[in-house]
Amino acid sequence: MSRSKPLSSSPPSAQSPCVRNCCLNQEDVCLGCGRTLEEIRNWSQYSAQEREQVLAGAQRRRKHFPGWTR
């Protein structure tokens, strides 16, 4: 009997940066992870390269928004 691996619709790289602290600011950016609402919605559809770009953008946002929670 062989075991089959579960199918995944998302690339194996770059785990979601979600920290379960979801709260959007006035620019629709999550104060927990730094992603935009659009990026959160589309995360599972992004390629590995797109996910890396999103993560870089989220990191920049966390540095530039005042009062960031993390």
C-alpha positions in Angstrom: 0.0 0.0 0.0 1.5 3.3 -1.0 1.0 6.6 0.6 0.4 9.6 -1.6 1.4 13.0 -0.5 -1.5 15.5 -0.2 -1.8 17.9 -3.1 -1.0 21.5 -2.3 -2.2 24.4 -4.4 0.7 26.6 -3.2 4.4 26.5 -3.8 6.4 24.8 -1.0 8.6 27.9 -0.3 7.9 30.9 1.8 5.5 30.2 4.5 2.8 32.7 5.2 4.1 35.5 7.5 0.7 35.6 9.3 1.2 36.1 13.1 -2.6 35.8 13.9 -2.7 39.5 14.8 -4.9 40.7 11.9 -5.9 44.3 12.0 -5.8 46.6 9.0 -4.7 50.2 9.1 -6.2 53.0 7.0 -4.0 51.9 4.0 -5.4 48.3 4.2 -2.0 47.0 5.6 -2.1 44.3 8.2 -0.5 45.5 11.5 0.5 41.9 12.3 2.4 40.8 9.2 2.8 44.0 7.1 1.1 42.6 4.0 -1.6 44.5 2.1 -5.1 43.1 2.0 -4.6 42.2 -1.6 -1.4 40.3 -0.8 -3.1 38.4 2.0 -6.0 37.4 -0.3 -3.7 36.3 -3.1 -0.9 34.6 -1.0 -1.9 31.1 -2.0 -1.8 32.0 -5.7 1.6 33.6 -5.7 4.7 31.9 -7.1 7.7 31.5 -4.9 9.3 34.6 -6.4 6.2 36.7 -5.9 6.0 35.5 -2.2 9.6 36.6 -1.7 8.7 40.0 -3.2 5.7 40.3 -0.9 7.8 39.4 2.1 10.3 42.1 1.3 7.6 44.7 0.8 6.0 43.7 4.2 9.3 44.0 5.9 9.8 47.5 4.4 6.3 48.5 5.5 6.8 47.3 9.1 9.9 49.6 9.3 8.1 52.6 8.0 4.7 52.6 9.6 4.6 54.3 13.0 3.3 52.4 15.9 3.9 49.0 14.4 2.8 46.1 16.7 5.8 43.9 16.0 
